[in-house]
C-alpha cells in the first residue's frame, strides 16, 4: 500500500458533528448543521398562520433557485420521500394517454420505469448501464423514431453510480422536437445549476434531505403553472395529486393533509444557511472540493473509481471493491463506522462496489479524514492492495471505449 505517514494526524483532527454522531457519507439523509437540528425543537400548528408563512417562504426560496424571472413556475411541496414526489410528478403531469421516454443509467432511472409500469402508463427506456450517460443525440434519435412519446424523464445525478448526466444537451434535444422534459434532480438540486432559462423543462423534482441539507420528510416539484393547470384529473392517486395539492395551497396556504411541520421548520433553516453560504454556486463549489479531495486520496490509496473523471458528480463517488481476498465490504463498513463514518454499499449490476457521499454539512478536512480511515481500515483487515480485479477494469474499458 502507499505510504501512510500523517494518517494518524488526519484522523485525530476529525471531530464527530454532534454528540458523537457519525458523519453520513450518503446521498441523503446526510449530516446536517446544528442549527437545522435546533429548528426542530419547536412544535408548530399546521393550520396556524405562522406555519403557513413557513410554507410560503419555502416555496418562494425554492423558486428563486431556478431563476424564474417570468413567473412561469410554481413550487408544490409534497409529503413523503423523494420517490413519492417522482411518482406524484409522473402520475400528475403525464396524461394517461401520454408516453414517457425514461433515460436510465442506474437504479433511479429504472425505478421511474417501474413506477410507470405500476401506473399503467406507456413508456420506453434507454438503458445505458452503469458507466455511461444518455446523450442528446441518442435521445433525439429515439424521439424521431417514436412520435407517440410526449415526455422525457432524465435523472440529473444518478446516485447509484455517481454520474452527473448531461441534462443541458438532453434538454436541447427534447425542446427541439416539441416534447416535454421532466427532471429527477433529487440529489443535485441546490448544488448543481438548474436555471429554468437554460434548461427547458416542464418540471423538476427534489427532496428536503439532499443538497439543501435538510432532514427527510417531504420533497417538492417545481413545475410550469401551465402544466399544473392542465393536469386536473390526471393523477391515479388522491394523496399524490400535485394538481390538487397546488390548488389547495394557492387558495388556503395549507397542505391538504398533515404536513411534516418540524421537517419544514428545519428546511427553512437549511435554506437560510444555503443562502448565507452563497447559494447554489457556493454549495456546489464546496461539494466539488470534497469530491476532489476524496478521489485524489482514495486513488493514492490504490482504489479505483467506477467513472472516468468527466462524469464524476460532486454528489457521490462509487469505488470498486478491492479484489484482495481479505477484503469484505461488511467488515470494511463496520470499521469505517467505528471511526465515525457511515458509507453506502454499491448499487451496481456489473461489479462489487461501495459509495462515498460528498454532500452534507462537511468539508475537505472531513474528506481527508475519510481517506485516512479507509487506509487504516484496510490495514486492520490485512488488505495488501485496494485494486479491483483486472477483469472489472477491462470490462469498464470495453464499455466506455
VEXDREN-2710 file (C-alpha; in Angstrom, 1 decimal):
% VEXDREN-2710
k/r/px/py/pz
1/UNK/0.0/0.0/0.0
2/UNK/1.1/3.6/-0.5
3/UNK/2.9/5.5/2.3
4/UNK/0.5/6.3/5.2
5/UNK/2.5/8.9/7.1
6/UNK/0.4/11.6/8.7
7/UNK/-2.8/9.4/8.6
8/UNK/-2.9/9.4/12.4
9/UNK/-2.8/13.2/12.4
10/UNK/-5.6/13.4/9.9
11/UNK/-7.8/11.1/11.9
12/UNK/-7.0/12.9/15.2
13/UNK/-8.2/16.2/13.6
14/UNK/-11.6/14.6/12.9
15/UNK/-14.4/15.5/15.3
16/UNK/-17.9/14.0/15.0
17/UNK/-20.6/16.5/14.2
18/UNK/-22.6/16.4/17.4
19/UNK/-22.8/14.2/20.4
20/UNK/-20.7/11.5/18.9
21/UNK/-22.8/11.2/15.8
22/UNK/-21.0/9.7/12.7
23/UNK/-20.8/11.6/9.5
24/UNK/-23.3/10.3/7.0
25/UNK/-21.4/9.9/3.7
26/UNK/-24.5/9.1/1.8
27/UNK/-26.7/10.7/-0.9
28/UNK/-29.2/11.6/1.9
29/UNK/-30.2/11.5/4.6
30/UNK/-27.0/13.3/5.4
31/UNK/-25.1/15.2/8.1
32/UNK/-26.9/18.4/9.0
33/UNK/-25.9/21.6/10.8
34/UNK/-26.6/22.0/14.5
35/UNK/-28.9/24.9/13.6
36/UNK/-31.0/22.7/11.4
37/UNK/-31.4/20.2/14.2
38/UNK/-32.2/23.0/16.6
39/UNK/-35.0/24.2/14.4
40/UNK/-36.9/21.0/15.1
41/UNK/-37.3/21.7/18.8
42/UNK/-40.4/23.8/18.4
43/UNK/-43.9/22.5/17.8
44/UNK/-46.0/24.1/15.1
45/UNK/-49.7/24.1/14.4
46/UNK/-50.2/23.0/10.9
47/UNK/-53.3/25.3/10.4
48/UNK/-51.7/28.3/12.1
49/UNK/-50.7/31.4/10.2
50/UNK/-47.1/31.2/11.4
51/UNK/-46.7/27.8/9.8
52/UNK/-48.4/29.0/6.6
53/UNK/-45.7/31.7/6.5
54/UNK/-43.0/29.0/6.6
55/UNK/-44.7/27.1/3.7
56/UNK/-44.8/30.3/1.7
57/UNK/-41.2/31.1/2.4
58/UNK/-40.2/27.6/1.4
59/UNK/-41.9/27.8/-1.9
60/UNK/-40.6/31.3/-2.6
61/UNK/-37.0/30.5/-1.9
62/UNK/-37.0/27.3/-4.0
63/UNK/-38.5/29.1/-7.0
64/UNK/-35.7/31.7/-6.6
65/UNK/-33.1/28.9/-7.1
66/UNK/-34.3/28.3/-10.7
67/UNK/-34.2/31.9/-11.7
68/UNK/-37.9/32.0/-12.7
69/UNK/-38.0/35.7/-13.6
70/UNK/-41.2/35.4/-15.7
71/UNK/-43.3/33.8/-13.0
72/UNK/-43.9/30.7/-15.2
73/UNK/-43.3/28.1/-12.5
74/UNK/-44.7/27.2/-9.1
75/UNK/-43.4/25.0/-6.3
76/UNK/-45.5/22.3/-4.8
77/UNK/-44.2/20.6/-1.7
78/UNK/-45.4/17.0/-1.1
79/UNK/-45.2/14.8/2.0
80/UNK/-43.1/11.7/1.7
81/UNK/-39.8/10.5/0.3
82/UNK/-38.2/11.6/-2.9
83/UNK/-39.7/8.6/-4.7
84/UNK/-43.2/9.7/-3.6
85/UNK/-42.5/13.0/-5.4
86/UNK/-41.2/11.4/-8.5
87/UNK/-44.4/9.3/-8.7
88/UNK/-46.5/12.4/-8.0
89/UNK/-44.8/14.2/-10.9
90/UNK/-45.2/11.3/-13.3
91/UNK/-48.7/10.4/-12.2
92/UNK/-50.0/14.0/-12.4
93/UNK/-48.1/15.7/-15.2
94/UNK/-48.1/12.9/-17.8
95/UNK/-51.6/12.5/-19.3
96/UNK/-53.0/8.9/-19.1
97/UNK/-52.7/8.7/-22.9
98/UNK/-49.1/10.1/-22.8
99/UNK/-45.9/8.1/-23.2
100/UNK/-42.6/8.7/-21.4
101/UNK/-39.1/8.0/-22.6
102/UNK/-37.1/7.1/-19.5
103/UNK/-33.3/7.8/-19.6
104/UNK/-31.7/5.2/-17.3
105/UNK/-28.2/4.6/-16.3
106/UNK/-28.7/3.2/-12.8
107/UNK/-31.3/2.3/-10.2
108/UNK/-33.3/5.5/-10.2
109/UNK/-34.0/5.7/-13.9
110/UNK/-35.1/2.1/-13.6
111/UNK/-37.2/2.9/-10.6
112/UNK/-39.0/5.6/-12.6
113/UNK/-39.7/3.0/-15.3
114/UNK/-41.1/0.7/-12.6
115/UNK/-43.4/3.5/-11.4
116/UNK/-44.7/3.9/-14.9
117/UNK/-45.3/0.2/-15.2
118/UNK/-47.2/0.2/-12.0
119/UNK/-49.3/3.2/-13.1
120/UNK/-50.0/1.5/-16.4
121/UNK/-48.5/4.5/-18.4
122/UNK/-46.9/3.8/-21.7
123/UNK/-43.1/4.2/-21.7
124/UNK/-39.9/3.3/-23.4
125/UNK/-36.4/3.1/-21.8
126/UNK/-32.9/3.9/-23.0
127/UNK/-30.8/1.9/-20.6
128/UNK/-27.1/2.9/-20.6
129/UNK/-25.9/0.6/-17.9
130/UNK/-23.7/1.7/-15.0
131/UNK/-20.8/3.5/-16.8
132/UNK/-22.2/6.0/-19.3
133/UNK/-24.8/8.8/-19.5
134/UNK/-27.5/9.1/-22.1
135/UNK/-26.5/11.7/-24.7
136/UNK/-28.6/14.3/-26.6
137/UNK/-28.1/12.8/-30.0
138/UNK/-29.5/9.4/-29.0
139/UNK/-32.4/11.0/-27.2
140/UNK/-33.2/12.9/-30.3
141/UNK/-33.0/9.8/-32.4
142/UNK/-35.4/8.0/-30.1
143/UNK/-37.9/10.8/-30.2
144/UNK/-37.6/11.0/-34.0
145/UNK/-38.3/7.3/-34.2
146/UNK/-41.4/7.4/-31.9
147/UNK/-43.8/10.3/-32.3
148/UNK/-46.0/8.9/-29.6
149/UNK/-43.5/9.9/-26.9
150/UNK/-44.8/13.0/-25.1
151/UNK/-42.4/13.3/-22.2
152/UNK/-38.8/12.5/-21.4
153/UNK/-37.6/11.7/-17.9
154/UNK/-33.9/12.4/-17.1
155/UNK/-32.0/11.8/-13.9
156/UNK/-29.9/14.8/-13.1
157/UNK/-27.4/12.9/-10.9
158/UNK/-27.7/9.1/-10.9
159/UNK/-26.5/8.3/-7.4
160/UNK/-26.3/4.6/-7.8
161/UNK/-23.1/5.2/-9.8
162/UNK/-22.4/8.9/-9.2
163/UNK/-22.9/10.0/-12.9
164/UNK/-23.8/13.6/-13.4
165/UNK/-25.9/13.4/-16.6
166/UNK/-25.7/16.0/-19.4
167/UNK/-29.1/17.4/-18.9
168/UNK/-28.4/20.6/-20.9
169/UNK/-27.9/18.7/-24.2
170/UNK/-30.8/16.4/-23.3
171/UNK/-33.0/19.5/-22.8
172/UNK/-32.0/20.9/-26.2
173/UNK/-32.8/17.6/-27.9
174/UNK/-36.2/17.4/-26.2
175/UNK/-37.1/21.0/-26.8
176/UNK/-36.1/20.9/-30.5
177/UNK/-38.7/18.2/-31.0
178/UNK/-41.5/19.8/-29.1
179/UNK/-41.6/17.2/-26.3
180/UNK/-41.6/17.9/-22.6
181/UNK/-38.7/17.2/-20.2
182/UNK/-39.1/16.1/-16.6
183/UNK/-36.0/16.1/-14.4
184/UNK/-35.4/14.0/-11.3
185/UNK/-32.9/16.3/-9.6
186/UNK/-33.2/14.5/-6.3
187/UNK/-29.6/14.6/-5.3
188/UNK/-28.4/17.6/-7.4
189/UNK/-30.8/20.4/-6.9
190/UNK/-29.3/23.1/-4.7
191/UNK/-25.7/22.3/-5.7
192/UNK/-25.9/21.9/-9.5
193/UNK/-27.4/24.7/-11.5
194/UNK/-31.0/24.1/-12.7
195/UNK/-31.7/27.5/-14.2
196/UNK/-35.1/27.5/-16.0
197/UNK/-33.8/29.9/-18.6
198/UNK/-31.0/27.4/-19.6
199/UNK/-32.7/24.1/-19.1
200/UNK/-36.1/23.9/-20.8
201/UNK/-38.1/21.6/-18.5
202/UNK/-41.7/21.1/-17.7
203/UNK/-40.9/20.1/-14.1
204/UNK/-38.0/19.3/-11.8
205/UNK/-38.2/17.3/-8.5
206/UNK/-36.0/17.1/-5.5
207/UNK/-36.1/16.4/-1.8
208/UNK/-35.5/18.2/1.6
209/UNK/-32.7/15.9/2.7
210/UNK/-30.2/16.3/-0.1
211/UNK/-28.1/19.3/-1.3
212/UNK/-30.1/21.8/0.7
213/UNK/-29.1/19.8/3.8
214/UNK/-32.4/19.5/5.5
215/UNK/-33.9/16.3/7.0
216/UNK/-36.2/13.7/5.5
217/UNK/-39.9/14.1/5.4
218/UNK/-41.0/15.8/2.2
219/UNK/-40.0/16.6/-1.3
220/UNK/-41.1/19.2/-3.9
221/UNK/-42.0/19.5/-7.5
222/UNK/-41.2/22.8/-9.3
223/UNK/-43.5/22.8/-12.4
224/UNK/-44.7/25.1/-15.0
225/UNK/-48.1/26.6/-14.0
226/UNK/-49.4/25.7/-17.4
227/UNK/-48.6/22.1/-16.7
228/UNK/-50.2/22.1/-13.3
229/UNK/-53.3/23.8/-14.7
230/UNK/-53.6/21.2/-17.4
231/UNK/-53.2/18.2/-15.0
232/UNK/-56.6/18.2/-13.4
233/UNK/-57.9/14.7/-13.2
234/UNK/-54.7/13.1/-14.5
235/UNK/-53.5/11.6/-11.2
236/UNK/-54.0/8.0/-10.2
237/UNK/-53.8/8.9/-6.5
238/UNK/-55.5/11.2/-4.1
239/UNK/-52.6/11.7/-1.8
240/UNK/-50.0/12.1/-4.7
241/UNK/-52.1/14.5/-6.8
242/UNK/-49.9/17.5/-7.4
243/UNK/-52.7/19.5/-9.1
244/UNK/-54.9/19.2/-6.0
245/UNK/-52.1/19.9/-3.6
246/UNK/-51.2/23.0/-5.6
247/UNK/-54.8/24.4/-5.9
248/UNK/-55.4/23.9/-2.2
249/UNK/-52.1/25.7/-1.3
250/UNK/-52.9/28.5/-3.7
251/UNK/-56.3/29.0/-2.1
252/UNK/-55.5/28.4/1.6
253/UNK/-51.7/28.4/2.1
254/UNK/-52.2/25.0/3.7
255/UNK/-51.1/21.5/2.9
256/UNK/-54.0/19.2/2.2
257/UNK/-53.1/16.6/4.7
258/UNK/-50.9/16.7/7.9
259/UNK/-47.6/18.3/6.9
260/UNK/-44.2/17.3/8.5
261/UNK/-44.1/20.5/10.5
262/UNK/-40.8/20.0/12.2
263/UNK/-39.1/19.0/9.0
264/UNK/-40.4/22.1/7.2
265/UNK/-39.1/24.3/10.0
266/UNK/-35.7/22.6/9.7
267/UNK/-35.8/23.0/5.9
268/UNK/-36.4/26.8/6.3
269/UNK/-33.2/27.0/8.4
270/UNK/-31.3/24.9/5.9
271/UNK/-32.5/27.2/3.1
272/UNK/-31.3/30.2/5.1
273/UNK/-27.9/28.6/5.7
274/UNK/-27.8/27.7/1.9
275/UNK/-28.3/31.4/1.0
276/UNK/-25.7/32.6/3.6
277/UNK/-23.1/30.2/2.2
278/UNK/-23.6/31.8/-1.3
279/UNK/-26.4/29.8/-2.8
280/UNK/-26.1/27.1/-5.5
281/UNK/-22.7/28.2/-6.7
282/UNK/-21.0/28.1/-3.3
283/UNK/-22.7/24.9/-2.2
284/UNK/-21.7/23.2/-5.4
285/UNK/-18.1/24.5/-5.1
286/UNK/-17.8/23.0/-1.6
287/UNK/-19.0/19.7/-2.8
288/UNK/-16.6/19.7/-5.8
289/UNK/-13.7/20.3/-3.4
290/UNK/-15.0/17.5/-1.2
291/UNK/-15.1/15.2/-4.2
292/UNK/-11.7/16.2/-5.5
293/UNK/-10.0/15.6/-2.1
294/UNK/-11.8/12.3/-1.7
295/UNK/-11.0/11.0/-5.1
296/UNK/-7.3/12.0/-5.1
297/UNK/-6.8/10.5/-1.6
298/UNK/-8.6/7.2/-2.4
299/UNK/-6.8/6.8/-5.7
300/UNK/-3.5/7.4/-3.9
301/UNK/-4.5/4.6/-1.5
302/UNK/-5.0/2.3/-4.5
303/UNK/-8.8/2.4/-5.0
304/UNK/-10.3/2.8/-8.5
305/UNK/-13.4/4.9/-9.2
306/UNK/-16.2/3.4/-11.3
307/UNK/-16.3/6.5/-13.5
308/UNK/-13.9/8.5/-15.7
309/UNK/-13.3/12.0/-14.4
310/UNK/-15.6/13.7/-16.9
311/UNK/-18.7/12.0/-15.5
312/UNK/-17.8/12.2/-11.8
313/UNK/-20.5/14.2/-10.0
314/UNK/-19.8/16.3/-6.9
315/UNK/-22.6/14.3/-5.1
316/UNK/-21.3/10.8/-4.5
317/UNK/-18.5/8.7/-5.8
318/UNK/-18.5/4.9/-6.5
319/UNK/-15.4/2.9/-5.9
320/UNK/-14.7/-0.7/-6.9
321/UNK/-14.2/-3.1/-4.0
322/UNK/-10.6/-4.4/-3.7
323/UNK/-10.0/-7.8/-5.2
324/UNK/-7.8/-8.8/-2.3
325/UNK/-9.4/-11.9/-0.7
326/UNK/-9.1/-10.3/2.8
327/UNK/-11.5/-7.5/1.8
328/UNK/-15.2/-7.9/2.7
329/UNK/-17.4/-4.9/2.5
330/UNK/-19.5/-5.6/5.7
331/UNK/-16.3/-5.7/7.7
332/UNK/-15.0/-2.5/5.9
333/UNK/-18.3/-0.8/6.7
334/UNK/-18.1/-1.6/10.4
335/UNK/-14.5/-0.4/10.6
336/UNK/-15.4/2.9/8.9
337/UNK/-18.4/3.3/11.2
338/UNK/-16.2/2.8/14.2
339/UNK/-14.1/5.6/13.0
340/UNK/-17.1/7.9/12.6
341/UNK/-18.1/7.5/9.0
342/UNK/-21.2/5.8/7.5
343/UNK/-20.7/4.9/3.9
344/UNK/-23.0/3.3/1.4
345/UNK/-22.9/-0.1/-0.2
346/UNK/-22.7/-0.3/-4.0
347/UNK/-25.8/-0.4/-6.2
348/UNK/-24.2/-1.7/-9.5
349/UNK/-25.1/-4.6/-11.7
350/UNK/-21.6/-5.2/-13.0
351/UNK/-19.2/-5.2/-10.1
352/UNK/-18.8/-5.2/-6.3
353/UNK/-18.6/-1.6/-5.2
354/UNK/-19.2/0.9/-2.4
355/UNK/-20.1/4.6/-2.4
356/UNK/-18.9/7.6/-0.5
357/UNK/-21.1/10.8/-0.5
358/UNK/-19.6/14.3/-0.8
359/UNK/-22.7/16.2/0.3
360/UNK/-23.9/17.3/3.6
361/UNK/-22.6/19.6/6.4
362/UNK/-18.9/18.6/5.9
363/UNK/-15.8/19.9/4.2
364/UNK/-12.5/18.9/2.7
365/UNK/-11.0/18.4/6.2
366/UNK/-13.6/15.7/6.8
367/UNK/-12.9/14.1/3.5
368/UNK/-9.2/13.8/4.3
369/UNK/-10.1/12.1/7.5
370/UNK/-12.3/9.7/5.4
371/UNK/-9.3/8.7/3.3
372/UNK/-7.2/8.2/6.4
373/UNK/-9.9/6.0/7.9
374/UNK/-10.2/3.9/4.7
375/UNK/-6.5/3.3/4.7
376/UNK/-6.4/2.3/8.3
377/UNK/-9.4/0.0/7.8
378/UNK/-7.6/-1.8/5.0
379/UNK/-4.6/-2.3/7.3
380/UNK/-6.8/-3.7/10.0
381/UNK/-8.3/-6.2/7.5
382/UNK/-4.9/-7.2/6.2
383/UNK/-5.7/-6.0/2.7
384/UNK/-2.4/-5.6/0.8
385/UNK/-3.9/-3.9/-2.3
386/UNK/-7.1/-1.8/-2.9
387/UNK/-7.0/-2.5/-6.6
388/UNK/-10.1/-4.2/-8.1
389/UNK/-9.9/-7.3/-10.2
390/UNK/-8.3/-6.8/-13.6
391/UNK/-11.4/-8.1/-15.5
392/UNK/-13.5/-5.4/-13.9
393/UNK/-11.2/-2.7/-15.3
394/UNK/-11.2/-4.5/-18.6
395/UNK/-14.9/-4.6/-18.8
396/UNK/-15.2/-0.9/-17.9
397/UNK/-12.6/0.0/-20.6
398/UNK/-14.5/-2.1/-23.2
399/UNK/-17.8/-0.4/-22.4
400/UNK/-16.6/3.2/-22.4
401/UNK/-14.4/2.8/-25.5
END
